[in-house]
Amino acid sequence: MLPALSLADTKPKKPKKKFSPKLDALAAADSLHPLFKLENLYPDQDVELKISAMAFDGNDLYVTVFTPDRQNKAPFKEGEVFKVTGLIGNSDRSKVKAQRLMKDLYEPTAIAVHGGKIYIGEKDKISRLEDRNGDGLFSTDEKVVLIDGISQPNFHTYTIGFGIIEEEGKSYLAGNLSTSVRIGGSRDLNVTVNPKTKRGSTFLLGPITGTEKAADVDISYFAGGYRTPNGFAVGPDQEMIVLDNQGVFNPSNEFIRLTQGAFYGHYLIKKDNTNTAAFQPEDVDSQIGGSRYQTPPTVHLPQGIVNRSPSQPVILKEIKGPLSVYNGQWIFGDVTLGRMNRVFLEEVEGVWQGAVFLHSGGHDPEGRTGFTAGPNRIIEGPDQNYYIGHIGHGGLWQFLPKKGEKPKPPYGLQRLSLKQPGEIPADFNEMVAIRDMPGGLEVELFKPITPDQLKMVKFNLKQWTYIPTKGYGGRSFATEALTAAKRVLSADGKRIALTVPGIRDNSPPFVTDKNYSNENVGWVIELKVEQLPLYKNTAWYTMLRHQGGGAQAAVAQSISAKDDPMGYAKAQFAAICAACHTLDGSRLAGPSLNGIYGRKQKVIRNGKPLEVTVDDAYLLRAINNPLAEAPVNYPPAMPNLNLSPIEQKALVEWIKTLK
């Protein structure tokens, strides 16, 4: 129990002190976090480092580089390895140098330096580099292949990592294998090349010694059931973290603290010539799937609201002074939104769950107040600062510009560092953590507030869930308003205990739709704090286990395309379509829907260009078979949404209103 002053929700009085205009503006801005500094350390050379993996060896940074390809044509075998020097203890870009060590790699997206040896993960193999002639460079014949044939050619299959796992005095390479998908996002067959492969899974390969050969190592699997696990990291306690992207069976992006032997819900199609994900249930129809058999994700990252393309996480640790409250939390990037977010984790009755907070964003060509490109990789350096590697190449691999802005560059390297205690803005405050408590939630603040300030605060809460299906992505279901019936301030003024009736968790009653349910999904609680000057005033807590048990009342009916076609269409757009289409005329991966109805549109049909009119028939064709008539000058990336005829009609009727 908190020694506290109990405050019932009453009619708020006028605040005695006005809020800081500076912080109010900052809260609404897509900006760099006030407790952090950014520096652009991209080498001042004629080189493009589209960074797909990073690893330090002493003060030297090793990076893999490649150009993402969404066309699924000839394999891209022009990947490279660079050594970057001059980063540590230096802020002068002219002193940062990038040296090419190797070329002709097949889409490398994993690297580690262990025992002085470089390990590389390509699309189809994992190898150790062996400098046999002693020139410090590596040619194709200086690769010791440890495992081969882990993927057939597909634009969506990558070997992501590496982290190092120590077991019984031996070292293993750990990482993720992403899955094959079709252009547009639907599942594709993961054709077996090497029978030891389990795509959509986290693997351990080893033991590695620096002299091992293929016969000396084996591959095993820790967990599985992901679609696009572009984020991977190993924590100080050897906990493994995976970030997965929205897609088929993934109605939201996900932050997952792995449980050994767990299956996280993305089913790979099972045939005689395919491999399935590690721990995918054998007795479940792989075409249909179902969340009943999955382990819940740790934290949901709502699509478009929080994330769109989450990437590598890094843990904040060993921080001293007032910023030590962030120790144990994770920050991670988002490639296409050009931002970073922060996750707080807690274990409740044996279940890991937590909250996600917006952290940093914005574009700055100089790299001081925003990102120069899309943050793809982040690691801690030997100086306890964080180094961010950027990547991009148009379409869905690009930090997309806002309306009127030029495209961001597809490469970058920046240093993120914490400010010293004396540099902390005097009026800075934010939510540090949200915790589950019996009957409600506890909000921890960076800076204490007074009981009078708390009287003025308004807490807006709502909760929703998701239903994973074999369709791409998913909208929220069963949104319910919640009320903070009581608030209690701790003696130090930094913690607010909120009594919130009606919180649901991963227990019945479950929400169903089209024979699918939200079992093993949990609920997202959105908490918005108003009338209190915070850097960001909204956070999202994923509730899997609520102390004392979740609400048992019947769940409200979700938005129906039949009963509320316009409401359904808006929800569908916000959850899925907004990732690629805007409503303001600006360009993303797909055409803007603003005024699209009735326009002439150039498309490619059967390999030939032609002009069509965007009418009801065209929109229905685009929803049902989006790649049959791909718009000219846009990547062929739209997924099949698997909507019913009533849902398709609702979406078309709504699009017709967008003028």
N, C-alpha and C positions, 0 to 999 in steps of 0.2 A: 504494500500500500504506500502511496505517495503522501508524505506530510504536506497538506495542501489546503487551499481555499476552494470550497465548492461554489460554483457559480451556475445558477440555473439560467437557461436561455430566456432572456427578458428583452423588452424593447430597447434597442441600443440608444445610448445617449450620444450627444455630439462629442467627437474626439477633442481632447484638450490640445493635442499637438497635430499639426498637419503632417501628412506623409511627405517623404522626400521626393520632389519631382524628378530628381536624378534617378532614384531607384525605381520609381513608377515607370519611367521611360525605358529603363534598362530591363525591367521585367517583361516588357512587351517585345523587346528587340531580339533578333537572332544574333547573339553576340558572344564574345569570349567571356568565360566565367571570370568574375572579378577576383577570384583567389589564384588565378593562373596567369602565366605569361607564355606567349608564343614567339618563336624566332624562326625565320626562314633560313635553313641551312642547306638549301639545294646547291649542289656544286656549280660554281660559276664557269661551266664548261659547255661545249656543244654536245650534249648528251641528253637522252630522254630516259629517265628512270621511272618506268611504270611499275611500281613496286608491288610484287605479289607475295613476298616473304622476306623476313628480316631475322638476323641473328648476330649478336655481338660475340667477338672473341677478343678479350681484353678491351682496348680502346678502338678496335677496328670493327666496322659494321659491314656485314656481308648481306647482300640483297639479291634476290632473284627478280628478273624483269621479263615481262612478256606483254603482248598486245592482245587483249580479249577479243574473241571472235564469236559472233552470234549467227553466223551464216551456215555453220555445219558443213563447210566445203572441205577443201584440202587441209589436212592437219597443219597447224601453225607450229613449225619447228625452228623458230628463230629466237627462242628464249635465251636469256643470258644470265651470267652471274657477275656481279661487280663487288669490289672491295672499296668501301668509302672510308677515307681517313681524314683526320683533322677536325673531327666533331667535338671531342671531349675537351672542355675548358676553352673553347673558342667560339666566337660569334661572328667571325669574319668569313663570309662565303668564299672569298678568293683563296682561303687556306684549306677549304674543303675540297678534296680530290676524289674522283671516282675512277677506278682502274678496272677495265674489263678483264675477268679471269677466264671466262669460258663463253662459248656461243653454241648455236645449233642444238639447243635443248627443246624438248617437246612440252611446251606450256608448263614450266616449273612454277609451283605455288607452295613449296615447302623447302625449308632449309634449317640446318642445325650445324653447329660447330662443337664437336665433342672430342676431347683428347687430342686437340690439334687437327682433327680431320673434318672435312666438309661433307655433309650428307645432303643430297638433293632429292626432292620428290617431284617427278614429272607426271604427266597424265597417265602414263602406262607403266611406270617403273619407279623404284627407289634405289639409289646408288650411293656409293662412297667415292669421292674423288681422290685419285692417287697420283700425286705429282712425280711421275717416274723419272723424268729427265731433269728435275730440280730447277726448272726455270720460273717457278712460281705461278705458272699458267696451266690450264688444263685443256686438253684436246679430247675429242670424242672417244678415242681409244684409251683414255686415262680414267675411265669410269669402271668401277667394280660394281656390277649390277647385283643387288641383293635379292630383289624380287621383281619379276617381269610379268607382263600380261595382265595387269590389274584393271585394264579398261580397254574396251573397244573404242574407236573414234566417235566422240560425241562432244559437242561444244560445251556441255554442262558437266563433264566429269573432270574433277580435279583431285589432287592429293594435297591436302591442306595441313600445314603444321611447320615445324615439328616442335613438340615439347619433349623433355626428357623425363622418363619415369624410372625410379630406382626400386628394384625389388630383389631382396636377398643378396645385396651386394652387386647386382648386375644392372646394366643400363639398357633401356629400351627407347626406341623412337616412337612417339605417340602422335597421332594426328587423325584427320577425318578423310573419308572418301565420299565425295558428293555423287549424285545419281545422274543417270542419263534421262533427259527429257526431250520431248519434241519441240521444234520451234513453235512457240506459243504457250509453252508451259505445262502441257499435259504429260503424263508419264510415258516413258518409252521403255522398251525391253533392255535390261542390263545383261546383254549377251555375255555368257561366260567365256573368258579366255583362259584365265588361271582359276582352277576350281577352288583355290584357297581364298578367293576374293569375296568379300561381303561389302558391297557398296552401300552408301547411306549409313555408315557405321564409323565408330571410333576404334582404331586399331593400335596394337603394340607390336613393333617389329624388333627382334633382337634375339639374344643379347648382342650389343655392339661393343667392339673392343678397339677399333681402329685398324685391325688387321683381318677382320672377319670376311668370309666369303659366303656365297649364297647357301652353301651346304651347312654353314654354322648358325644360321638364323632361321627363325620361323615367325609367322604372323598369327596373332590371336586377336580377339575382339573383346572390348570392354562394355560397349553398349551399342545400340543401333536404332534405326527408325527415323532418320532425318532425310530431308530433301536437298537443301542447299546449305550445308553447314560451313559457311565461309568464315565463321569465327571459332577459334580454338585456342585454349591456353591451359597451362598447368599452374596451379597455385602453390603457395609455400608448403602446404600440407599434402601436396600431390593430388589435391582435388582437381578434377578435370572439368572444364567449362566449355560448352558448345553453344554457339548462336546459330539458329536456323532461320531461314527466310520463309515468308508466307508462300503458300502454293497449294498443291493437291494434298489433302489431309492436314494442311496447316492453315487454319483460318486466321492466325495472327503470326507475327514474328515471335521467336521464343528465345529466352535465355535459360539455359539448362545446366544445373549442377548435377553431373552425372551420377547415377546409381549403377553399380556394376550389375550386368545382366539385364538392364532395363531395355525396353522397346518403347520408342517415343512416338509411334503412331503412323509413320509414313510407310505404307505398304508398297513393296516392289512387286511387279507382276510376276507370278511364278509360272514358269514353263520348263520343259525339259532342258532347254539350252540357256537358261538364265540363272543368275544368282539373286538371292534375296538378302534383305538386311539382316544383320546379326540379331538374333533373338526374336525375329519375326515369327509369330505364332503359326505353327504348321497346320493347325486345324481350322484356320480362318480363311475364307475365300479371299485371295489377294486382290481380286478385281473389286470387291465390295468393301473390305476392311471394316473398321468400326472401333471407336475409342474405348469400348469396354475392356479391350485387351492391352491398352497402353499404360505407360507410366506418365503422370501429368508433367508438363513442363514446369520449371521452377518459377519463372516470371514471364508473363505475357507482355509483349511489346507491341501495342495496338498499331496496326498498319495505317500509315499516313499521319497518325496523330503523334506517335513516338518514333517509329522507325519505318523504313522502307527497304533498306539493304544493309542490315547490321553486319558488322565485321569484327575484327579481332578484339578481345577484351584484355585488359591488364589490371592487376590488383594494386590498390594503393596500400602501401605498407611502410612501416618504420618511419612514419612521419612524426616529428616532434612538435611540441608547442600546441597552440590553439587548433591547428589543422589536424591534429592527431585523431579527432573525432571521426575522420574519414577512413582510418585504418581498417582494412578488411573489406572495403567496398571496391567495386569494379567500375572502370570506365571503358567505353568502347565506342567505335566509330560507326558511321553510316555513310556508305559510298555515295549514293545518289542524292541524299538530302544534305550532304556536306556538314555534318554535325557530330557531336559526341553526346552520349548519355551516361548516367551513373546508376548503378544498381546496389541497393542494400539488401543483404540476405540475413535471414534468421531461421533457426530450426525450432519448429513448434511441434511438440509431441512426436518427434522423430521424423518430421516432414520438413524439407527445406522449401521456403517461399520467401517473398520479399516485395520490394517496391522499386520502381524505376522513376528516375527524375531527369528532366531535361538539363543538360550541362552546358555545352558550348556549341556555337554555330556561326554562320556568317562567312562571307567571302572577302578576303583581303589579298590583292595581288602582291603586296609587300610581305604578307605572312606574319603580321604582328598582332592584328586584332581579329583575325579570322583565318580560315583555311584557304590554302592556295588551290587545292583540288580536293577530290573525294578521299577521306581517310579510310584506308583499306587495312593497314597493319600498324600496330602500336606495340612497342616493347619498352621495358625499363633498361636504361643504359647503366654503365658502371659508375656514373656520377649521380645515380638516383633520380635522374630526370627521365622523361618519357619521349621517345622518338617515334614520329608518325610518318609512315610511308603512304603516298597517295597513288591512285591508279584511275584510269578512265580511258574510254575509247568509244564515245558516242552512245546513243541509245540508252539501254539499261545499265551500262557500265560507267555512266558519266555523272559527275556532280552537275545536275541540271541547272541551267541559268533561270533566273526569274525573267518575267516579261521585260524586254528592252535591254537585257544584259547580254554580253558576249559569252559564248561557251567558256567554261573553265578549262585550264590546261589539263591534259591527261596524266600529269606526273607531278611529283613534289616530295619534299622532305623537310619536316619541321620538328622543332624541339618544344615540348610542353613542360613547363616547370612551375612549381608552387611558389607563390610569393612568400616573402619573409613576414613574420608577425607585424613588423612596423609598417608594412605596405598594405595591410588589410584595410579596406575602406571602412571608415568609422560607422557608417550607416548600413553596412552589409548585413543581411540576414537571409536565411533560407531554411527549408526543411532538410535536416540531416538524415532523418530516418523516420519510417512509419513502422510500428510494431503491432502485432496482434495482442490483444488482452481480453480476458473474459468479459463478454458483453460489449466489446467495442474495439477501439484502436487508440494507440498512443502516438502522438506526433512529437518528435524531438527537433528543436530549433538550434541553430548555430549560436544565436545570441539570445539572452534572456529577455522576456517581456514582463510587463507588470500586470497585476490583476485588472487595472483599469483598461489597459490595452486589450486584454482578453475579452472584456465585456463588449468591445466594439466589433470583435471578429465575427464574421459570418462564415460558417462551414457549409459548403454545397457538396453533397455526396450523392453518388449514384453507383449502381452496380449492374454489370451485365455478364453474360457468358457467351461461349462460342460453341458451334457444333461442327466438328471436323467431318468432311465428306470427301468423296472422290472428285468433287468439283474444285476449281481453283479458288483458293482463298475462302473468305467467309465473312459475313456481316455479323454484328453483335445480335444477341438474342435476349429476350426477357429483361430488357432494361427496367430497373426499378429505382425510384428515388429513396434515399435514406435520410434520416434526420439525426442530428447530434442532439440527443435529448438532455445531455448534461455534459459540462466540461469542468475539469479539475486541473489546476495549475500546480506544478511541483514547487517545492520550497526554493529551488534555485532558479525558477522562472523559465527553464528550458524545455520542460516536458508538459504536454497537454494530454490528459487522459480524457477521451471522448467516449461517452456511453452511446452506442449506436445500435438500436434494436433492428432486427431483421437481416443481419448479415448472413449470407449463405456461404457454404463451402462445398467441398467435393463429397457431398452426401445427398441422398434422396431428399426431396423429389427432383428427378432429372428432367431436363427440357428435351423434347423430341421434335424432329422435323424430317419428314420423308424417310422414315425408318432409321434415322441416325439420332444420336443423343449427345448430351454434354457430359456424359459420365467420364471421369478421369480428366476433366478439363479445368474445373475450378471456376472461380468468378473473379472478375476484375472490378476493384472498387476505385473509382475516380474521386479523389479528394481535392477540392478547390478551396483555397483559403483567401477570403476577401476581407478588405478593410485592415490589412496588415501588410506593411511594405516588405515584400520578399523578392528575392532575385527572380525566382520562378514560383508561381503560386499554385501549381497543379502537380499532382503526383498520382501514380497508378500502382495500387497494391494488388498482388495476385493472392487470393484467399483459397488455399487448399485445405487447411485444417484450422478451424476456429475453436479456440479454447472454450469449452462449455458446450460446443456443438453448434452447427449451423441452423438457420431458420427452417422450420418444417412446414410452413404455410404453403399453400398451392402457389405455383408460379404463374404470373400474369401471362396472358396470351401475347405472343410476339406479333410484330407487324406482318400482316398478310397482304400479298399482292392482290388477292380477290377483294378483301374488305377495305384496304387503304392503298390503292395502286401508286399514288404519288408518294406517300410516305415510304412505301417499300422501295420504290425506285431511288429515292434520295439516300436511303440507308445503303442500298446496294452500291451506288456510286461512291459514297464516302468510304466504304470498306474495301472496295476492289478497284473500281474504274479510275478513281482519283490518282492512283499511282502512275497512270500513263496519260490521262486526259484532263485538261483544265476546263474551267467554265468562264475564263476571262479572255480567251483568244490567244494566250501564250502557248508555246510549243513545248511538249514533253516528248515521251516516246511515241505517242499517238496524237492524232489531230485533236484540236480543241473541240468540245461539243457545243460551244457557244455559237448559235446561229448555223449549225451544220445542216439542219434539216432544210431541204430544198436546194442546197448548193450543188454545183458540179464538182465531182471528185475524180481525179485520175487514179486508176488502180491497175494492178497487174493481175490478169486472169489467164490461167493456163500459160504463163510465161510471156504473155503479150500485153502491152499497155492499151488501155481504152478509157473512155470517160463515161461515168455513170452519174445519174441523179440520185442524191441521197433522199430517198423516199422511204415509206414504210417497208416495202419489199427489200430494199437494199439493207436497211438497218437490221431486219430480221435475219437476212443472210449473214451479215457481219457478226451477229451474236451467235448464230448456230454453227457457222463454219468460217471463223474469222480470217483464216489464211487463204481461203479460196480467192478472195479479191483484196489483196493487201494494198493499202494506200501507197502511192508512189512517194519516194523520199522518206519513208518511215521504215524502221526495222520490222521484219515480220515477227512480232512478239506477242500479239494478243492471244490470250488463252481462251479455250472454250469454257464458258461459265456454267454449262450444264443446267440451264434454267428451264423451267416448265413453260408451256405456251402462255399461260396466264402471266407468269413473271416476265417473259419476253415482251409481251404486249404492254405491260405496265412500264417497262423501261423505255420502249419506243414512244409511248404517249408522253412520258416526261421529257424525253429529249426534244420532242416537237415543241415544247413550251420554252425552250432555251433560246431566247432572242438576244 
